[in-house]
Amino acid sequence: MTLLHNKFNWSYALLVAASCQQQSGPSSTEIISTFQIEDGFQIELVASEPYISDPVAMEIDEFGRFYVVEMSGYPLDVQGNGRVKLLSDEDGDGIIDKSQVFYDGLVLPTGIMRWKNGILLTDPPDVLYLEDTDGDGAADKKEIVLTGFALSNPQHNFNDPTYGLDNWIYLANEGTYQSKGFEDLFADEGKEIYFPGHPNAPKLPRNANDLNVRFNPDKLTLEMLSGYTQFGQAFDRWGHHFLTNNSRHLFHEVMGAQYLMRNQHLVVPSDRQYLPDYGIGFEIYPITQNPEHQLLTDVGAITSSSGVTWYLGDLFPESYQNVTFIAEPSHNLVHTDNVYDKGATFGSKRHLENREFLASTDGWFRPVNFYIGPDGSMYLLDYHRKIIEHPEWISEEVLNSGDLYQGNDKGRIFRISPKGTPSPLAGNITLGDANDDELIDQLQNTNIWWRRHAQRLLVDRQNAQTVTKLKEFIKSTASALGMVHGLWTLDGLQVFDKELIQMAFNHFEPGVRENAIKIAEKHREDFPELSGSLVAMKNDPDPKVRFQLLCTLGYFDSEEASDASRELLFQDIEDPWMQIAGLSSGYLDALDLYKHATKVLGLKESKGKKTFFSNLTKTIAKEGNAGSIRQVVQTIVNDKSKENNWWQAVSLRGLSHAGATELSLTTSTLSSLAGFFSEDTDAGLRSGSLELLNAVGYFKHSQQLSIKAVSVAEDDKLSPEYRADALKVLGWYHPPDHEDIFQNILTSNQPFILHKAAIIAIGEIEGTDPVEFLIDNWKELTPQARDAAINIFNTNPRRLLLIEAVENAQIQASTLGWPRTVGLLNSSNDEVRDKARAVLQGNESASDSVWVEYQSVLAMEGSVVNGAAIFKQACSNCHQISGKNGVPFGPDLSAIRNRDNAGIMVDILKPNKSITDGYELWTITENNGNTYSGMVVQESVNSLTLRNAIGEETVILRADIESMSASEISAMPEGLHGQIDKQEMADLLKYIKSGN
């Protein structure tokens, strides 16, 4: 179900905004009384209008100068009204009382970071360097450091430059949004990412493949990361990277792109781990008093997470050391998670039960970002608008109300601290004047603000005379954090000390050992002897250290490294990330690993082991080494132990991903595989062997199993699973010879597993006769069989017959399912596309008239019980509510339950007004001609994952993609009113609003 909306004249919106009298929520002094904050904390106003408006990011530099980024143009103004301001507290009372414009003329600025003598600023498509060279408080020097990023919907542009522990600058980035109705403003999907003026510097593909980026302007280094995030990113104290995205508010980027790119044959759906153990679209607890949106007691669902921040200050209680903060502007609150270790990655749980860390009764309170200050306080940026949603996803009533820019003259920054904390601002800071000794001492400060700035300044100064003092500090400091920052600072000074790294390998703190491994990895070519020390760490007690060690050992080509890697992998085989780390090795001997795995892991079945054998044999298949494939198959056919059937079946299925050329098996091996076609054989092993035989092309050249398959298929006394396998065999042989068998089974009273197998086999017969048989017998087919039958209308002549059958009322249009209908509406074949649009496409003007007709529904009382039945009938094939009761193809409808009934109903009746962010329907064609349709639900540096309408997922390597395009038509059908009447619509709305 789309979350809206329509074509809208943006210049008209600006005119309305300018002409309407500004409304207002509570004043900057009154708003404090609207907050409910966790016990033991206080929230104080730091800055407000008229000194600031529309704040989205801030930075306090090493001299205490307070910068704030103002994105005034949101949502539709791209005329250059964004600014950076310098704020100051002239009277020392802790509240800003002066501001000046540091730089203006920005389009939609999104982030800021102190760099050199100025700032780095993200303003799509550029990363800008701005500097005040004459000391007047205004930037007079501007350079474009990096460019090429997309200027898409403002909620999806790159943002948040962050100085990392490893001295890289990290940029938050994600996929561009296919704007509908605002293409003239936000159609820029980005270009090649590059350093202007440096033609020999590295470049990245368009918008960095919609992934996060890291770069170093001094070294002119530039890399794509493996994960993506929306607005904001965070690091914990040891450099682990955390991301956020709308209703999925907390991810961990587990593996670096550099590891995933080593083995191009390894298919990894995503490198991100979703952390919360309480699900997606979970309940949050707003207290907003706004009858237009939600009631005081309403329970909402997180929908707009942004500004993810791991608290790394030293002012909050010890219990907050592993707490992350998420701004939720749509519900006027701040949500918190307790993060805990979970193998190679993390998990998280609710920090607070049935309440939020901070919430406001003021509907204009729009928290969007945080900042850890030099005093350890957490600063909160309040965008302070009446409307925070983009026009793509708001109702027409709100869109035309003139409220779109209400509040764009306002903005607040608050400071959150434990009760009783003094309030002065960060004045009189002179870290920028500190000598190197003083900066080195700050590397062990318990507040990240001091550590990060001190490290950046030391690396920027590049003072060779500092190295000796820095080494002494690393040796002597009692602070694990100080040691880590010291080691990375030394690395930033381009010095590697093997003795210090060896010392760090043995440090009591796992985070120190983990980072020492990363630094050693950087210098592996100059110090190959490090391999021995790394191998010696294979029994480290910490899973994250073992994970990093396994990633790093993948760069070493030695027997010792290979043996240690295998031990690490087998020790943690149930951890899927350890599997990926092991298989990512640049020197992977997959066949040798397989042989060891069958001996060590094959003794006892487990979920993790099955996943591993599947991933390993898929990798072997993708490598395309015929000799390796033959050896794996031979290992299986020679092993008669039934207790090994589980890994043998998984292995055969994995190998079937290879091409027929690579699957050049011997005649005897093929015969052995064919021998598994027996009722006595384990069903999984039998099915896996048949899939492999089909992949190798066996059935095109051999009739060995044909007679037996006929007998099995027609024998009602045999198991349905065995008979279904027989039908597969006959479909792979010369299927026209067995058409009578397929038709007889399909038109007789048989289990669905046989009907489905018969339909698939019928589909293997060329021409249109098979589908004409299906159309003629459509009334006899069960709903499940009909759904399966639609899939074999897979050629253009067959598609035309399907559309004609719908036109002639032989097949109901609803049977097609909307995603398949969209595929027909967007067909590359002119005849199919034109016919589909004439027969299947809803009439836009008709949907407008239906909307008018259904206005009476808004006054009706609905039934939750009846609505649940309507949801199951009309919506559950594409949607869930709170992760339950349906297929996760479209958005989880828990995210919209707090919208008013009119807003929800317009999305139901007029779905093509816009396509919900992240739910565009994509068509991907591979180099081999295979075509897939669905929604992109995961991306990694080397693959995409598509989810189809029944929830099945397909992972596609980027290297295998010939083309991909997004549909302009929503994955939700128009014409739903034809399936449910007005009372049923009222019931459905009641059920969606209930969130049950």
N, C-alpha and C positions, 0 to 999 in steps of 0.2 A: 504494500500500500504506500503510495508516494506521500511525501511530506510537503509538497507543493512547489512551484507555483506558476505564475503566468507572465506573459509579455507585458512590459511596463515601460513607460517613457521615463527614463531616468532624469532627463532634464526637467520634466514636469515635477518629479519628486523633489528636486532641489528648489524649484520655484515655490512649491508648497511649503517646504521647510523654511524658506526665507520669509514667507509672508505670514506664516502662522505665529501667533504669540507663544513664546516659550512657556511650557508648563514646568512643573517641578515636583519632585518628591520632597522629603525632609531636607532642611538646610544642612550645611556642613556641620553646624554645631548640634543640630537636633538629631542627626542620624546615629550618634553613639547610643542613644537610648533605644534604638530599634534592634540592637544586636543582642543575641544570646551567644556567649562564648564559654568555652569549657572552663570548669572551675579551676581557679588558680592562675588564670590569665587575665590580662587587661588589653583593651584595644583603644588606641588614641589616634586622633587626627593629626597628620603631619602636614599635608598640603591639600588645597582645594581651590576651586574657582575663587577669584578671577586669575589666580596665578598659574593654574594648569587646567586643561580640559582633555578629555579622551585619552588618558594615559594607558599605554600597553606594555611598556618596558622601562627599566631604569638602570642606572649605574652610578655608583659612588666611587670616584677614582682615588688614587693614592694621596691626593692632596685634600680629600674630603669634598671635592666638587660634586654636586648632585645633579646628574643629567636625567631628564625624563623624555621619553619618546611619545609624541601625540599623533595618533592616527585619526585625524578629524574627518577624513573623507569617507569612512565607513558609513553606509554600505556601498554607495554607488558613485561617489564623487572621485574622479580620477584627474582632477584639474590641478593637483599639486598643493593641497592645503595642509599637508602633514608637516610637523615641526619637531625639532629637538630644542628643549629649553634647559637653561641652567637655573637652578633654584638655590636660594640661600635664606638663612634664618638670621636676620640682621640684629634682632634684639635678644637672641639667645634663649628664647622661651620654649624651643623645641618644635615650633610651628613655622612653616615657610611663610615669609612675608615679603619676598622679592623674587621676581623671575625675569629673565631676559631670553630672547630668542637666540639660540646658538646657531641654528641653521634652519631654513624653511624651504618651501618649494618641493617638498617630498610628496610622493604620490600616496602610497599606502605603507608607510614604514612599519616594521614589525619587530625590530630588535636592536640591541646596542651592546657594545663591549669596549672597554678601554684597551687602546693599542698604541704603542709608541708615545707620541706627544699629543694624541688626539683620540678619536673613537672610530670604531668600525660600526657601520650601520647597515642593516638589511632593508632595502627598499626595492622590491622587484622591478626590473630583473637584475639589480646590481647589489653587490657588496661595496659600499662606499667607505673611503677614509676621509674624515673631516678633521681639520686641525685649525686651531686659533694660533696663528704665528706672531701676532702683535700684542696679545694679552688684553684685548678689549672685551673678551667674553663672547665673541662671535667668530664662527669659523670663516676663515678667508682662504683656506686651501681645501680643494676637493679632488680626490682621485678615485677612479673606478678600479677597484682592486680585482674583482671577479664579476663576471656577468654571464647572462644566458638563462637565468631562472624564469620560470613561468610567472605570468601575471594573470592568474585565474581568479576564481571567487576568493574574496579577501580572507575567508576563513581557512583557505588551503594554500596560501603562499608561504614560501620559505621564511624562516625566522630564527630568532634566538641564537646569535653567535656566542659561543661559550669556549673559554680557554680551558682545555683539558689538562688532566694530570700529566699526560704524555707530551705536552707542548704543542699539540695540534689545536687548531680552531675548528670547532664543530658547528655545523649548520643543520637546523631542523628542517626537514623537507618531506613532501609526500606527493602523491599523484595529483595531477590537475583534475579539476571538476569540469564535466561537460555541461557548461552553463546552458540553460534553456530560458530564453526570453531576454538575456542580457549578453548575447554573443558579441555585440558591438563593443562592449566594455571588457569582457573577461574571456576572450577566445584565444588568448596567447598561451599556448601549451609549452612554451619555452623553446630554447635552442641549445646548441652546443655550449657547454660550460667551459670557460677559458679565462686566462689572465690577459686582459687587453695590453697590447704593446709587447707581448712576449710570445712570438710565433712558435718558438721551439719548446715552450713549456707544455706540460701535459694538458690534455683536454678530456672532457667527459661527454657522453652522449646526451641527447636532448633531455633537459631537466634532470640530468644524472639518473636516467631511468626511473624517475620519481622516488629516489631513495635519498637518505641523509648523505651529507657530504662533510669531509674534513679537508683542511688545507693549511698551508703555511706560506704566508706572503713573502717571507725572507728567503726561503729555500725554493719557492715556486713549485711546491709539491701539492698535489691535488688527488684526492681519492674518493670514490664512491663507497659508502658503507653498505651493509647488508639489510638494514632495517629502515623504517620510515616512521614519521611521527607527524602530528598535526600542529598544534600550537604549544611549543615548549618541549624541553628535554631536561633530563637531570642526570647527575652522576652521584654515586655514593662515595664514601671517603676513600675507597680503593680503586675508583675509576670505572666501576660497572655502569653501563649506560641504560637509562630508563626512558620510556617513550609513552605517549598518550594519544588517544584518538576517540573523540566523541563519547559514545556509550561504553567503549572499551578503554577504561581510564588508566590502566597501568600495565605496561609491557617491559620486559627486559630484552635488550638486544644481546643474545647469548654468544654468538660467534661472529668474529670479524670477517669482513668480505675477503680479506687476503687469504684466509684459510679455505673458504668455500670455493674460491676461484682456482685452487691448486688442482683439483680433480674435476675436470669438466664432465666426467661421466657420472658423477654423483648427483642425484636429484634430491634437492632439499626444498620442501614447500615453503618454509619460512624460517628465518633465523630468530624470530621473536617469540617469547614465551609470555602468554597472558597470565598474570600473577594471582588475581583475587580468587580465593577458594569459595567465594559466594556468588560467582557467576557473572553473567553479562546482563545489562539492563536491570540491575538490582535496585532495591528500594533505597531511596534516600529520604531525608526528613526535613523538608522546607517548613518554614513558619510564616511564609509571606502572606500578608493580608492584602490580597488583591482579588476581588470577586470576578474580575474579567478573566483571570487565569487559573487560580486555584484557591481553595478554601484554606482557612487556618489549619485545619486538621488533615488536609490532603497528604497522602503519602505519594511521593513522586518517584521518578526513575532518572538516573543520571543520563544526560543527553549531550552535554556540551563541555566535557572535561577539557581543561587547558591549564597551562602554567605549571605542569608537574614539577614538584620541588622536594628533594630529600633534605630534611633539616640537618645542616652541617654546622650550625652555630654552636656556641658554648653557654648560652643563657637559659635555654629550656631545661627542664628536669632530665635526668639520665634516661628516663623511660621514653624519651622522644628521640633517642639516638638512631632508631631504625624506623622512623615514621615519615611517610610521604604525605604531601599536601597536594590536593587537586582543587582548583577553582572551578566552580560550577555556576556560571553566570545566569543560565536560564532559570535556575531555582534559587538564586540569591544566597548561596551558601559556600562553605569550604568543607570538603570531605577529606578524611584522613584514613590511611592504612597502616597497619603494623606489618612490616616486611620481615620474613624469616627465611633462613637458608633452606634450600631444597635441592640437594645434589649440586649439579653444575650450574643451576640457576636459582631462582627464588620462588616463593609463594607469598601471598599476603592475606591477611584477614582484617575484618573490620577493627578499626582502632577503638571505636565507640559503638555501643549498642543502642539502637532506637533513638539516636540523636546525632548531630553533626558537631564538629569542632567549633564552627562558627556559622550562624545563620542570622538573617535579618528579616524583619517584618516588612521592610521597604522593598517594593517591587522594582525600584530603580537601582538598587544596589547590584552592581555587575562585576564581581571579582573576576579578573582575567589573568593575573600574574603575581609572582612573589619575588622577593629579593632578600637574601641574607646580608644584613648590614654589618659594619665594623663593630658595632656594639653587641652583636649576637641576636638582636631583635630580627623578627621577620616582617618585612614591609609588604603590604598588600595593596595592589593597584586596582582601583574601582573605576571601570570605564563609565559608569553612571549614565545609563541611557534608559529611556522608557521602553524602547524596542531594541532587543539585542539580536534577534533572529535576522538573517539576511532575507531580502524580498523573495528569493527563490522559494522560501519555505514558510511563508506567512499567509494568512487568509486575505482575501480580497478586501474584506471590510477594514482590516488593519492597514493594508497597503494603501488604501485610498483615504485614510483618516487624516492624513497630514501629520501623523505622529512619528514618521520614520526617522527624523533627526531631532526629536525632542530630547534634550539633554546634551546636545553636542557643544554646549557652552559650559559644561560642567565636567568634573572629574575629581577624584579624591585618592589620596594615598594615606594608608593607615599603618601604624606600627603596632605589632603584636608582641607582647613580652609578659613574663611572669608578673603577677601583681606586686606592686611596690617598686618596680624598676624605675629609676630616674629617667627623665624624658629628654635630655639635651640631644640635639642632632649631632651628626658626625662632623663637628667643626674642629679646628685646630689639629687636624690629622696632617702629619708631615712625613708619612712613609716615603713619599717621592724624594725627599731630601736625605733619607737615611743612607749611610754608607753600606758597603757590601757586608761587613760583619754584622751590622744591625739587621739587614735583610735576611741573612742566613739564620739568625736567631729566630726570626718570625716564621721560618719554615716549620717550627714545632708549635706554633700557636694553636690553641684548641678551636679557633674559629676559622672556617674555610676562607673568609674574606681576606684575612691577613696572609694566610699561607699562599693562596692563589696569586694575589698581587705581588707578594715578595718573590715568588718563583718567576713570574712573568718579567719582573724588573731585572732580576739577576740574569735571566736568559737574554733579555734585550740588551743589556750592557756588554755581554760577551767579554768580560774582564778576565784575561788569562791568569792574572795574579790572585784571583779569588779561588782558584781550583784547590790549592793546598788547604786553605781554611775550610772550604766546603768538605773536603775529604775528612778532615779532622772532626768536623761536626757530625758527619755520617757515622763515624766510628764511635763517637762519645755520647750521642744523644740517647736519652732513655725513652724518647717518644717514637713509637712505631710510625706514626703519621709523619713526624719530622724526618725519619729515615727515608720513607718513600718519596717525599717531596725533595729531599736532598739528592737521592739517586736520580730522579728524573731531571732535576735542575742540572746535575752534572752531565747528564746525557744531552740536555739542551745546550750546554757549553761545549759539546762535541768531544767529551772525554769519557773513556770507558776504563774502569778500574776493575780488573778481574778479581783482585783480593776482596774488594768491597762487595762485589756480587756474590762471591763465595760465602762471605759472612752473611749476606742477606738470605742466601739459600737455606741457612740454618737458623734463621730468626724465629722466635717463638710465635710471632703473629702471622697467621696464614696470608693476610693481605700483603705483607712485605714479601713473603716467598713468591707469591703469585706475580707481583710486579717485577721482582728480580728476574723471574723466568722471561717475562716480556722483554726486558732490557737486554738480557743475554741473547734472546732470539734476534734482536736487531743487529747484533755484532757476531753472529755465528760464522760468517764467512772469514772474518779476520781472526777469529779465535775458535777454530774447529775443535780444539781440545775441551771446550765447554761441554761437548757431548757427553763425556764421561761423568761430569758432575751432575748433569741433568738426569742421566739414566739412573744415577744413585738416588734420585728423589722419587723413584717409582712407588715407594711404599708410604708416601706422605699421608698423614692421617686426615687431611682436609680434602673433601671432594672437589672444591673449586681449584685448589692447587693441582690436583691430579688432572683435572680437565684442561687447565692451561698447559700443563706439561705435555699432555697428549697432543694438543694442538701444535705446540712448538716442536716436538720430536718429529712431526711430519715433514720438517724441513731437512732432516738429517738422513743421509743415505749410508747407513751402516747396519750391520747385523745386530749390534748391541741396541741401537735405537729401535730397530724393528721388533726385537724381542721384548724390550721394555714397553713399547706401544701396545703390543698384543696383551701383555700382562695387565696393563692399565685398563684396556678395553674390556677384557674378560672379567676383571674384578668388578666393574661397574656396568655390566652388560644390560641391566634393566633400566639404566638411565639413557633415554633416547639421544640426549646431547653428546654423551660419551661415544655412542655409536657413530654419530655424524663426524665427531672429531677424529675418530680412528679411521674412518673411510675417506676423510678429506686429505689424507697424506699425499704429498707430492711424489712419494716413492712407494706407494701402495702396491704390494704383490697380492692382488685379490685372490688368486687361486691358492697361494700358500696359506693365506689367512683362512680361506674356506676349509682347507684340509685340517688345519689346527682346530677350527671351530667345531667341525663334526665330531672330533675326538673329545674335546673339552666341554663343549656346550650341549652336544647332542644327547646327553644322557638323560636329561630331564626337561620336559616341555615347560615353557613359560611364555607369557605375552611378549616380554622384551626380547627373548631369544627368537621368537617367530618374526618379529619386526626386523631383527638384525639379519637373519638369513634372507629375508625378502630384500632388504636394502643391498646386501652384499651381492646376491645373485643378479639383481637388476644392474648393479654397477658392472659386474662381469659381462652381462649382456650388452650394455652400452659401450664397453670397451671394444667389443666386436672381435675378440681374439678367438678364432675357431678352435684352436687347440685347447684353450682354457675351458671353453664351453663343453667340448667333448669330454674332457676329464671330469668335470662336475657331473655330467650325465652318467658317465661310466661308473663313478663312485656310487651313484644312486641305484643304478640297475644291478650292480654287483652286491649290494647290501640287502639281504633278505630279512633283516630284523624288523618286525612290525613296530617295535617301540620307537623306531626311527622314522616312521611314516610321516610324522608331523613336520619335521624339517625337510624331508624329501619333497613333500607336496609343495611347500612354500618355495623351495628352491626351483622346482620345475616351472612354477608360475613366474618366478622372477626371470628365469632364462628366456621365457617366451617373449620378453621385450626386445630380444635381439632380432636382427633381420634374417631372412631366409638364407642369405649368402653365408653369414657367419655360422649358421646352424647346419653346417655340413657334416652331419652325423653318419657314422658307418651303417651299413645295412644291418649288421647284427645288433647294433645299439637301437636302431629304429624298431627292429623286431622285438627287442626286450621291452621297449616302451609300449609297443602295441600289446604286449602280453599283460600289461596292467589293466587292460579293458576286460574286467572280470568282476562279477558280483562279490567275489571273495576279497577283492582288493579294497583297501581303505578308500572311502569315497573321495577324500581330498587328493590322495595320490593318483587315483584313477583320473579325476578331472584335470589335475595338473599335467599328467602325461599326455592327455588328449590335446590340451591347449598347446603344449610344446610341439606335438606332432603336426598340428595345424599350422603353427608358426613356421615350421621348417618346410611346409608345402607337401607334406607326406601324402595327404589325401588326394592331391592332384595327380599322383603318379602310381599309387598303390590301391588295389582293391581288397587287400588282405582282410580288413575288418567289415567289409560291406555286408556280406551274407549274414555274419553273426549279428551285426547291428540291426538288420531287418527283423531277425528273429526276436531279439531282445525288445525292440520297440513295440512289437505287437503282442507281447506276452504280458497279460494283465496280472499274472502271479508274481512277477518280479517287482522289485522296489521301484517307486516312481523316480528316484534319483538315478538309478541305473538306466532306466528307460529314457530319461531325459538326456543322459550322456549319449545313448544310442542315437537319439534324434539329432544331436549335435553332429555326430559322425556322419549321418546320412546327409545332413545339410552341407557338410564339407566335401563329401563325395559329389558325384554328379547328381545334384538334387532333383532335376526333372524326372529322373528314374523312380523317385520315391514320393512324388507329389501326392499320390493317392493315400499313402500312409499318413502324411502330414495332415491332409484334409480330414481323413477319418478320425484321427485323434482330436483335432480341433473341434469337430462337430459332435463329438461324443462326450459323455459325462466322465471327465477325467480331472485329476487334480490340476491346479493352475500351473504347477511346475512343468507339466507335460504340455499344456496349452501354450505356455510361453516358449518352450523349446520348439514346438511345431511351428509357431508363428515366425520365429527367427529362421528356422530352416526354410520355410516358404519364401522368406525374404531373400534367400540366396539364389532363387530361381530368377533368371534374367527376364526382362520385359515387364509388361503391365498385367498379363494374365493373372499372376498370383494375387495382386492387390484387388483386381476385379472380383476374384473369388471372395476375398475378405469383405468387400463392400456388399456383395450379394448376400452374404451370411452374417451381416453385421448384427442383426437383431438377435442372433443366437449366441453371440459372444458375451461373456461376463464383463463387468466394468474393468476388472484387472486385465482381461485379455484384450479389450478394446484399447486400453492405454498402451499395451505392448505393441499392438498391431499398428498404431499410428507411426511408430518408429521405423517401420519398413517402407513407408512412403518416402524413400530416400533418393530418388532420382527425379529430375524435372518432369518427365512424363507422368510418373507416379504422383508427384505433388499436384499436378494439374488435375488428375483424377480425384485426388482427395478434396481439392477445393470445389470441384464440380459436385462431388457427393454431398458436401455441406450445402452447396447452393440448391441441390435437389432434395434436401431434407432427409437424405439417407443416413447421414452422420451429423450429429449435433456439433455445432461449433465449439461448445464448451468441452467436448471430449479432447480436442486438440491440446488444450492447455495453453495459457497465454504465452509462455516463452517460445513454444513451437510456432504459435501464430505469428509472433514477432519475427521469427526467422523467415517465415513465408512473406511477410510484409516487406522485409528488407532483402529478399532474394537477389542475387546478382544476375539471375535470369530475368530478362524483361517480361517475358510472357507470364511467368509464375508470379512475379511481383505485381504486375498490373491486374492479373486475375484475383490475386489475394486481396489487394486493396479495394477492388470493386465488391468483393463478396464478404470479406472479414473485417474490414476496418470500421470502427465506430464513427459516427457522424458527429463532428465537433459541435455544430449548431444544435444537434439533437441532445447532446449532453448538457448544453446550456439550458434547453427547455426543460429537461428532466430535473436539473438543479432547482429551477423555479417551482416545478411541480412538487418537489419533495420538501419544500420549506415547511409544510405542515408537520413533518416528522419532528421538528425541533420542539414542538409543543406536546408531543406524545410522551406517555410514561412507558418505559421499557422494562423488560424482564431479563435479569441476569441469566436465569436458567434457560429460557428460550434463546437468548442471545448466544449462549455457549453452543447450542445445537446449530444455530445459523453459522457461527464461526467455523465449526467443524465442516459444515457442508460447503461453504462458499470461500473460506479464507485459509483453512489449515493446510491446504496443499502447497502454500507458499510462505506462510507466516507462523510464528509462534508468539505466545505471550509469556514473558518472563522465562524464556528458554524451554517452554513446555507446550504440549498439545498441538503439534504441527511440524512442518518442514522448514528448516532455517534457510529458505531461499531469499525471501524478501526481508525487510526490516522487522525486528521484534517489536510488536505493537505496544509493549509495555512502555516504550519510549514516548508514546503520544497520548497516553491515557489522561494527562492533565490538560490537554488542549480542549477547547470548547467543542460542543457537538457539531457546530456549523463548520469549524475548521476540519474536523475529522471527516464529516460527510462530503465536503467538497472534494477531498482527496479520493474518496471512494467513487464518486460519480464522475469526476473529471481528472483521471490519473495522469493524463498526458500534459497537464499544465507544467509540470516539472518532474524530474527524475531524482529520487532521493540520493543524496551524496553517498557514493560507494556502492550503489545498487544499479548501475548501468548494466545493460545486457550487452555482452561482448561476443563477437564471432572471431575465432582464431583459426587460421589455416596454417598447417605445418608444411615444411618443405616437401614432405612426401605426399601431400594432397589431403591428408586427414583434416577434417574440420570439426571444431567443437564450439558449442555455444553455452554461455552461462555467465555468472558474475565472478569477477576477480575477487577472491576472498583472502588470498595470501600472495605476497610477493617476496622474493629474495633476490640476491644479486645475480643468480643464474636461472631462476625459474618463476613461473606464475602458476597459481592454482585456481582452476575454474570449478564452480559448484553449479550443477544443473538443477532443473526444477524439482527433481525428486531427492535432492540432497547429496547426490554422488559427486565426488571430487576427482578431478583429473589434474595431475601435475605435468606441466609442459616446460621443457627446457627453453630458455630464451634463444639459444642457438638453433633450435629446431623451428622457430616461428618465421614463417614467410610473410604473413600479414595479420593485423588485428584491427578491428574497428568496433566502435561503440554504436549501438542502435540509438536512433533519435526517438524511438517509441518506448514508452514505459513498459517494464516487465509486468505491470498490473493491467488487466484488461479493462476496457470500457464496457459499459452495458451490464454491470453487475445488478442494476435495478431490474433487469429482466429476470433475474433469478430470485430476488427477494422483494416482497411488497413493502409498503410503508411501515406497517407495524413491525415487520421483521427487521427493517432498518433501525427502528427505535430500539428493538431488543439488542441488535448487534452493537449499537453505540453504547448501550448500558453495560454490556459485557466487556467491551474494550475499556471503558472508563473504570470498571471494577478492578481490572488488572489481575483477575483470577486465572 
